[in-house]
Amino acid sequence: MTVVEEYSVEIIKVILSMTFTGSIISFFLFILKPIIKDRLPKSFQYYMWFSVVIALMLPVSKIVMIPISSHSVMPMKSMHDIVQWISDTASETPINLVFTPQNEKAARQIAYVPSIAVILFVFWQLGMILMLGFNSICYVSYVRKLKKHNISAEKQEIELLNHLLKRKNSLQLYKNPIVELPFLIGFFRPVVILPDKKYEVMKLRNILMHEITHMLRYDIAVKWLLIFLGAVHWFNPLVYFVRREINRACELACDEAVIKSFDISEKQQYGDTLIAVAADSIRKMPRSITMFEEKENLKERLGAIMKYKKHSKRTIIVASVILVTVVCTILGFSTLRGVENKHSYADNYPLSQDQKNIKEIELRDALRNYDEKNIAEAYVFLSDLDGEITNAYITIICQEKNPNSEMMNGIKSLASEELGLSISNIYIDYIDFESFTSNESVSK
């Protein structure tokens, strides 16, 4: 298995681990949604989806169970090539190594599985790049188009915005004749863009408060994070439903934050503003920009505004504890599943490459330490069958041209003890360091 193949396998395993954990938590939250719909604050229902975002971003099983790796270990397939090259360059007559894989069917199986992993990795990466590229190009082209038509807002509108913000010039306000909906755009330099029309003072106030709330809650950043996660997990259809649900919950939570201090009359006016804005819209804008793209949820938003009520802190605390407990249980299950997969990896492959690497590294270090003055380098390759190591093939680079029998027997005994193998299953070649380095220079 080459370095590229090992890397591809690990990346695919990490992505599948994240998408599996995120999907399980998503299923739980979708089941929970109708139960808590009118019983918990909309803000809680919005932020609870962040547990899915975290699960899709962080491979919990990999964090808890850190894979063992080493730069000193050589990949299995290239190991044979390197040792063959060492043997060929170290003597005038090429040596036919005894540890060339004899079972061609097993060798093809070992090479075939990583090849599929590389193909899957490239296919996944291509899909992610296309998704991110498409969204980025659409966003950039739309922003450029907007800038060409942006015009300054009226003085009274800017003053109202600054009054609501309670600080001047922290949020820019423009009007644009090519847009139908008010929206917030930009993360580092946020801008509110309004359709080029005259709004009543109360409606403009409601619109600006809505967009200001989105800015203060960094909802634009959340939407871009969702686009990124959608690209990473583009193969998982559930992620698209999660993105849609988070966008819906975002609008409900934003409405709730705006109206929490409103009386009944002000709530009615806010609802009228939503209806007026929705009625003005004809076409949709990019989802990374507009905050009004879900027209089918307008009825739900209006209902939530009129039904709004304050919830006790006790209710929120109890709900939070239950949610955290369930999510941690799911994450724990995912971690245990990762551990089980780690131990059962040998059931699907001749032997886990990580397990081989560990044993090869341990034996290599033991051989180096056996006689540090005489042994310059040691190369180890292990073959296996049905998850058990069957043979060990070792190449020793020695300072001496002819190592004595005591050293040779000691090395075989050490390898036999480290691996639990019979001495007859251990094959060792010795190459003197001078011949190795001189032939290496000639080959270059």
N, C-alpha and C positions, 0 to 999 in steps of 0.2 A: 504494500500500500504506500503510495507516494505521499509526500507532504501535502500536495494539493488535494488528494483524495481524503486524507485524514481531516484536513481543514473543512472540506465540503461536508463530510459526515457529521462533524461536530456542529457546524452551523445549522444543518437541516434538523438535527436533534434538538438544538436550542429553540429554533423557530416552532417546531411541532410541540415542544414542551410548553412554550408560551401560549400558543393558540389553543392547546387543549385546556390549560388552566383557565384562560380567559373565557372559553366557551362554557365551561362548567359553571363559573360564577354568573355568566350572562343568563344561562337557563334558570338559575335560581332567582335572579332579579326579575326576569320576565314573569315567572310564576308569582313572585311577591308583589308585582306592580298593581294588579287589581285589588289586592287586599289592603294596601296602604294608601291607595289613591287619594282618599279624602280624610285620612286619619293622621297623616304626617305632613309637615311643611314641604312645600315644593322645593325649597332649597336643599332639604335633606334628601329628597328623591332625586335631585340633580347630582349632588356630591356622592351619593352612594354608588353611582356608576363609575366613579373614579377608581374603585377597586378593580373593575374590569380593565380600565386603562393601565393600571399598575401591573396587572397580571399579563397583559399583552406586551408590556415593555420589559419586564424583568423575569428572567428564567429562574424562578425561585428554587426549583430542584437543583439547578446548576450552582446557585449561590451557596445553598446549604451543603451540597456535596460537590466540592471543587474537584474537577478532573485533574489527575496527576499527569503532568507532561514534563518533558525535558528536552532541551535543545541538543543534548548530547546523544540522545537516542537516534538511531538511524532507521528509517522506514524499512519494513520487511522486504519489499520487492527490490528496492535499491541496494539493500544490504548484500544480497547475493551478487549483484553487479559489481559493487565496490570490492568485495573480497575476491571475486574472480579477477578483477583488474589488478588487485594487489598481487595475487599469485602469478598472474601472467607477466607482470612487469618485474617481478622479483627473481625470475629465473629465465635462462635463455630458452628453455623448452616450456611451453605453456602447460600448466597443470590442469587436469580435468578434476574439478572439485567434486568430492563425494557428496556434498550437501546440495547439489542441484536438485530441485524438487522432482521426485520420481513419480509422484501421483499427478499426472497431467490434468485429470478431471478436477481434483481438489485445487490445483493451482489456478485453473480457469475460473473456478467458483470464487476463489479469493480475489482474483483480479476483476471479476464481473460485477460483484456487488458494489465495490467502491466506484466503479465506472458509472453505475446508475446514480449513485449519490452525486457525482460531479455533474451529470446531466441535469438532475433535479435542482442542484444548487444554481447552475447557470440559468435554467428556466425560471426559477424563483427570482433570481436577481434581475433578469431581463424584465419580468413582470413588474417588479418594484420600481425599476428605473422608468419604465413607460408610464406607470401611474403617477409617480412624482413629477416626471417631465410634463405630462399632459396638464396636471393641475397648475404647475408653475407657469407654463406657457400661457394658459388661459388667464391666469391671474395677472401676469405681467402685461399681456396685450390689453386686457380690460382696463388696468390702471392707466396705461399710456393713453388709451382712448378717452378715459375720464378727464385726464389732465388737460387735454386739448379743448375741452368744453367747460371746464370749471370756471365759475364766475364768483366774485365775492358776494357774500350774503349782506343783507341790509344791516345798517348800524343797530337798529332795534333788536334784530335777531341775535346779533353777536353779543349785545349787552345782556339779553336774557340768558344766553348760554353761559356767559361769565358769572352772572348772578347765581345760576344754579350750581355752577362748579365751585363758587366761592374763591376762585383764583383766576387771574387773567391769563389768556393766551396759552393755557395748558392743553387746549383742544381747539383745533381749527374748524371753521364752519364754511362750507361752500354750497352753492346751488349749481345744478347741472340740468340742462334741458333734455338730455338723453336718458335720464333715469326716471323710473316711475315710483320707486320706493325710497324712503329715507334709510340710510345705513351707515354703519361705522366701518372704517377701513384703516388699516395700518396698526402696527404694534408699537414701534419706537416713536413714531410721529402720528398719533391717531387723528383722524379727520372724520367729521360728520358731513355727509353729502345729502342735500335735500333736493327733491324735484323743483324745477324752476316754476314755482307757483306760490300764491299767497295763502298762508295758513292762519287760522284764527289763533289768537294768543294762547288760549287754553290747549288747543290741539298741538301747537308748536311746543308748548311747555311739556306736555306728556311725551311727545316724540323725543325731545332732547333729554328728558330724564331717563327714558328707556335706554338711549344710546350711551349716556353717561354711566349708567349702571353697568352696562356691558363692558365699558372701558375699565371701570374700577374693579370689576371681577375678573379681568383678563380673559374674557370669553373668546376674543379673537385668537389668542394663543392656544386656547383649548381646541378651537375648531381646526387650526393648523396641525396640532398634535394628532387629532383624529384623522386628518388627511394622511399624515405620515404613517400612522398605524394601519390605516386602510391599505396603504401601499405595501407595507411589510407583510400584512396578512391578506393579500389580495385573493388568495386561493380559498379563503374561508368565507362563505356567504353570510355567516352569522355576524361577521364584523360590520357589514353594511347595515344590518338591522340595528346593531348597537350604536353605530354612528347616528343613525336617524333618531333613535330614542334619546340619545344624549342631547342632540340639537333641540328636540321637542322639550325635554326637561329643562334645558337651558332657558328657553323662552318663558316657560311657566315660572321658573325661579326668578327670572328677571322681572316679570310682571309683579310677582309677589313682593319683591324688594321695593319696587316703585310705589305700590299702593298700601304698604303696611301702615302708613300714617294717614291714609285718606278716609274721609267720611263716605257715606253712601252716595251722595251726589257726585263727589269727585271720582268715585269708582265708576259710576255710570258714564261720566264724561271720558274717562280713560278707555272704557269699552267702546264708546262711540268713535274714539280716535282710531282704535284698532280696526273697526269696521270701515272707516273712511279710508285708511291707508290700504287695506286689502282690496277695497273696491277700485282704487286708483291703479292697481297693478294689472298689467296685461301679460308680461313675460317675466320669467324668472331670471335672476342674476346668479353669478357663481356662488356656490354654497359657502365658500370661504369668506364671503363678503356680507351678504344680506342677513338680516336678523328676522326677516318676515317670510322666509321661503316656504314654510309649511302652512299653506292656506287651509288645508283640510283640518288643521288643528285649531282654527280660529274659534269654532264653537266651544271646544274644550277650554281654551284660554278665557273666553268670555264667562263661561260657567265657573271657572276657578276664581276669577276676579270677584264675582258676586257672592260666592260661597266662602270667601276668605275669612279665616278666623285664627286667632292666636292659639298656639298650642303650648301646653305646659312644658317646662324644662324637664320634668320627670319623664314625660312621654318620650321626649327626644333622647334623653339619656338611655332609657330602657331600650329604645329602638336601635340606638347606636351600639350598645353592648351586644344585642342579639346579632346585628349585622356583622360586627367585627368577629364575633365568635364563629359564625357560619363561614365567613370568608377565610379565617385562619384555619378552620377545619378543612376546607377545600384545598387551600394551599399546602396544608400538611399532607393531605392525601396525594397531592401532586408530587410532593417531595418523596414520599414513600414509594410512589409509583416509579419515580426516577431511580431510586435505590434498587428496586426490584429489577428494573430494566438493566441496571448496571450489572447485577449479579446473574441475570438470565441471558446476557448478551452471548454467552458461549453456546446457548441452545440454538441460536440462529446462525452463528458463524463457527468455524473450527475452534477458535479461541479468541477472546477479546484482545484487540490490539493493545489496549492499555495494560492488560495483564501481562502480555508478552513483553511489552516495553519495560514494565517494572522488573520482571525477572531478568531480562537482558541487561538492564542497567545495574541491578544488584550483583549479577555474576561478573559483569565487566569491571565494576569497582573492586570486587573481591580479588579478581585476577591481578589487577594493577597493584593492589596492596600486598599480594603474596610475595612478590620480589620486586620492590620498587626500583632497585638498582639495575636489574637485568631486563625487566619487562617494560618496554617503551610504550606499547599500545596493545589493546586487545579488542577484537571484534567478535561479536556473538550473534548467532542466528539460531532460533529455536523453531523446530517444526512440531506440528501437533496433529492429533486425530481424535475426533469425538470429544474435544475439549480437554484432552490430556496431552502434555508434552511427551513426545516420543523420542526425539533425537536432538542433540546439541552439536552445532558446528562452530568451531572456534578457530580463529586465526590469531596467533601471538606474534607480535613484532618484538624480537629479542635484540639485546645489545651484543650477545655472543653469537657466533656463527653456528656453533654446535652445542645446544643446551644439553646438560648432562641428564642422565636417566632419572636421577633423584628429583630434579626439577620437573621433568616431564610427568613422572608418576604422581608427584605432588599436585600438579595442576589438574590432572585427571581426577584425582581423589577429591580435590576441592570442588570441581564442577559437579561431580557425582553427588557430593553431600549437599551442595546448594540446591540442586534441581531434583534430588531424589531419584536419579536415573542410574541404571547400571552403567558401568564403565564401558561396556561393549557398545553402548548407544551414544557415546561421546567421541566425536571426531575432531582431532586437533592438527592444524598445520603450523609449522614454525618458520618464520622468515627473519633473517638477520637484518638489523636496522640499516647497516651500511649498504647492503644490496638494494634494499627497499628505496632508500633515498636517492641512490645513484641512478637506478632505473627510472625513478620518478622524474628526475631532472632530464634524463635522456628523452623520455616520452614527451616532455613539454617542448 
